[in-house]
Amino acid sequence: MLDLDELAAAVQEGALPWPDAVDALRRRQRLLDRHLHAGRFPAAGWADFPPAVIEPLAALPAPLPARRGR
């Protein structure tokens, strides 16, 4: 499985039993806690989110003009 959507689909389709899904979710959370939240969780605040590097993208005009009336 590559992402949580695939995990959900596998459970929904009956290809993955609930105990295995629960184990996968707990392991995913431990990974996040150890590598993403390490030293910051909970009181230290958010990391650079949303990343400052995307600020120039937010300043670009929308790709489509706003729709007027209909």
Secondary structure, 3 states (H helix, E strand, C coil): CCCHHHHHHHHHCCCCCHHHHHHHHHHHHHHHHHHCCCCCCCCCCCCCCCCHHHHHHHCCCCCCCCCCCC
